[in-house]
Amino acid sequence: MLRKSLIATRIVNGIRRYWQTSKHHAIVKKYKLNYYSQNNRAQAEVRARDLVRRAESATAWIPAPLYPAGGAAGALLLYILIRALRELPIERVLELGAGQTTQLLDAWARASGGNVFTFEHDQYWADRIAATVDPTKTHVHHLPLVDIPAPGGFVKWYANPPANAFPKDGFDLVIVDGPVGTSRLSRYGIIEHIPTWLNKEWAVIWDDLDRPADLESFAHLIQRLRADKVVHDHVLLDGDRTIGLIYTPNYLALQYMW
């Protein structure tokens, strides 16, 4: 009986992976996304973890050790973020979803004089993370989730942030790693605010794009930027997860960091 149950579970998981992969490829093709695919995801993950450790040892302000595991930020996101903070003209960061990256960003802000603004929907988690950072540098805002309109119905997104949640000159970098993923148009709410919340030159790092619902929202954002004739480029990268990078000309170096 147990053997039959294991076989059935493997079949169901295999079908689910096939469906997810097929939908992922269909979205990439439909929206003409630039996808730098890895044939060996395990090898890409090992490479990303090794690069994170190298970056840790070479950067004094990183609060080592970092833990790219479980629900925390993955190794590829951490590595790209560290490189971006070290090498690009970033001063103000918007982070969607508090966690390990908040502490990394806080350490960078203390060392560089930058500022971080974090939106988190979970009150307990927002309070816990806020207690670990410098409140003069890292501003953690608890914003509960509300329904907002999207194609085909409503989706969950953060409630309106307070006026003091925005720097005067806009954000240089946005990290889309929250709120929690949903089954359709995950994190779609950020589309309405890019590039209106941003500086003249900017970059976006979007996590979890191996999930079709996140990839679909990412594709809608690319479509919106194209329609609005915003000069930009983008790339999808495979590591332990798939992340997306969107950047204006002054942040072109971001695409060469992997």
CORKABEL-V243053 format. One record per residue. SS is DSSP state (hx for helix, st for strand, lp for the rest). PHI is phi in whole degrees, -180 to 180 (NA if undefined). D_FIRST is the distance of its C-alpha to the first C-alpha in whole Angstrom. Layout:
BEGIN
<<SS | PHI | D_FIRST> <SS | PHI | D_FIRST>>
END
This chain:
BEGIN
<<lp | NA | 0> <hx | -62 | 4> <hx | -61 | 5> <hx | -64 | 5> <hx | -65 | 6> <hx | -65 | 9> <hx | -63 | 10> <hx | -63 | 11> <hx | -63 | 12> <hx | -63 | 14> <hx | -65 | 15> <hx | -63 | 17> <hx | -65 | 18> <hx | -64 | 20> <hx | -64 | 21> <hx | -63 | 23> <hx | -64 | 24> <hx | -63 | 26> <hx | -63 | 27> <hx | -64 | 29> <hx | -64 | 30> <hx | -63 | 32> <hx | -67 | 33> <hx | -59 | 34> <hx | -63 | 36> <hx | -64 | 38> <hx | -67 | 39> <hx | -58 | 41> <hx | -70 | 42> <hx | -62 | 43> <lp | -99 | 45> <lp | 54 | 46> <lp | -85 | 45> <lp | -85 | 46> <st | -116 | 43> <st | -91 | 43> <lp | -86 | 39> <lp | -102 | 38> <lp | -69 | 36> <lp | -122 | 34> <hx | -65 | 33> <hx | -63 | 32> <hx | -66 | 35> <hx | -65 | 37> <hx | -66 | 35> <hx | -61 | 37> <hx | -62 | 40> <hx | -63 | 40> <hx | -64 | 39> <hx | -64 | 42> <hx | -66 | 45> <hx | -63 | 44> <hx | -64 | 45> <hx | -65 | 48> <hx | -65 | 49> <hx | -57 | 48> <hx | -71 | 50> <hx | -100 | 53> <lp | -125 | 54> <lp | -65 | 55> <lp | -84 | 54> <lp | -69 | 50> <lp | -80 | 49> <lp | -69 | 47> <lp | -86 | 44> <lp | -91 | 42> <lp | -124 | 38> <lp | -81 | 37> <lp | -148 | 33> <lp | 62 | 31> <lp | -84 | 33> <lp | -75 | 36> <lp | -56 | 38> <lp | -76 | 37> <hx | -63 | 39> <hx | -64 | 40> <hx | -61 | 42> <hx | -61 | 43> <hx | -64 | 45> <hx | -61 | 46> <hx | -64 | 47> <hx | -61 | 49> <hx | -61 | 51> <hx | -63 | 52> <hx | -65 | 53> <hx | -78 | 55> <hx | -115 | 57> <lp | -110 | 57> <lp | -79 | 60> <lp | -100 | 57> <lp | -125 | 59> <st | -132 | 57> <st | -122 | 53> <st | -105 | 51> <st | -117 | 48> <st | -101 | 45> <lp | 102 | 42> <lp | -82 | 43> <lp | 164 | 42> <hx | -61 | 42> <hx | -66 | 44> <hx | -63 | 47> <hx | -70 | 47> <hx | -65 | 48> <hx | -65 | 50> <hx | -63 | 52> <hx | -63 | 53> <hx | -63 | 54> <hx | -63 | 56> <hx | -64 | 58> <hx | -79 | 59> <hx | -104 | 60> <lp | 89 | 61> <lp | -74 | 59> <st | -134 | 57> <st | -125 | 54> <st | -126 | 53> <st | -116 | 49> <st | -107 | 47> <st | -139 | 44> <lp | -85 | 43> <lp | -94 | 41> <hx | -60 | 44> <hx | -60 | 42> <hx | -68 | 42> <hx | -61 | 45> <hx | -65 | 47> <hx | -65 | 45> <hx | -68 | 46> <hx | -60 | 49> <lp | -73 | 50> <lp | -104 | 49> <lp | -119 | 52> <lp | -83 | 55> <lp | -67 | 56> <lp | -83 | 59> <lp | -115 | 57> <st | -121 | 54> <st | -108 | 54> <st | -94 | 50> <st | -112 | 50> <st | -82 | 48> <lp | -127 | 47> <lp | -63 | 45> <st | -84 | 43> <st | -133 | 45> <st | -85 | 44> <st | -128 | 46> <st | -71 | 47> <st | -152 | 45> <lp | -55 | 45> <lp | 85 | 42> <st | 140 | 43> <st | -100 | 43> <st | -133 | 41> <st | -86 | 41> <st | -154 | 44> <st | -66 | 46> <lp | -63 | 49> <lp | -58 | 52> <lp | -74 | 53> <lp | -70 | 57> <hx | -61 | 60> <hx | -80 | 60> <hx | -87 | 56> <lp | -129 | 58> <lp | -73 | 60> <lp | -57 | 64> <lp | -95 | 63> <lp | 84 | 60> <st | -86 | 57> <st | -90 | 56> <st | -141 | 53> <st | -122 | 50> <st | -109 | 46> <st | -98 | 44> <lp | -136 | 41> <lp | -168 | 40> <lp | -74 | 40> <lp | -58 | 36> <lp | -67 | 34> <lp | -126 | 34> <lp | -80 | 32> <lp | -146 | 36> <lp | 44 | 39> <lp | -64 | 38> <lp | 63 | 41> <hx | -61 | 43> <hx | -60 | 46> <hx | -68 | 47> <hx | -59 | 49> <hx | -65 | 51> <hx | -110 | 53> <lp | -111 | 53> <lp | -100 | 56> <lp | -64 | 58> <lp | -86 | 56> <st | -106 | 57> <st | -71 | 60> <st | -64 | 62> <st | -117 | 60> <st | -160 | 56> <st | -143 | 53> <st | -126 | 49> <st | -116 | 46> <st | -116 | 43> <lp | -90 | 39> <lp | 66 | 36> <lp | -82 | 37> <lp | -75 | 34> <lp | -87 | 33> <hx | -55 | 34> <hx | -67 | 35> <hx | -73 | 37> <hx | -62 | 38> <hx | -63 | 40> <hx | -67 | 42> <hx | -57 | 43> <hx | -65 | 44> <hx | -63 | 46> <hx | -64 | 48> <hx | -59 | 49> <hx | -62 | 50> <hx | -65 | 52> <hx | -63 | 54> <hx | -64 | 54> <hx | -65 | 56> <lp | -85 | 58> <lp | 57 | 59> <lp | -81 | 58> <lp | -70 | 59> <lp | -164 | 55> <st | -145 | 53> <st | -153 | 49> <st | -156 | 46> <st | -105 | 43> <st | -125 | 41> <st | -96 | 38> <lp | -143 | 37> <lp | -65 | 34> <lp | -132 | 34> <st | -100 | 37> <st | -119 | 40> <st | -117 | 43> <st | -118 | 47> <st | -126 | 50> <st | -156 | 53> <lp | -89 | 57> <hx | -53 | 59> <hx | -69 | 60> <hx | -113 | 57> <hx | -58 | 56> <hx | -58 | 55> <hx | -59 | 52> <hx | -74 | 51> <hx | -103 | 52> <lp | -93 | 50> <lp | -128 | 46>>
END
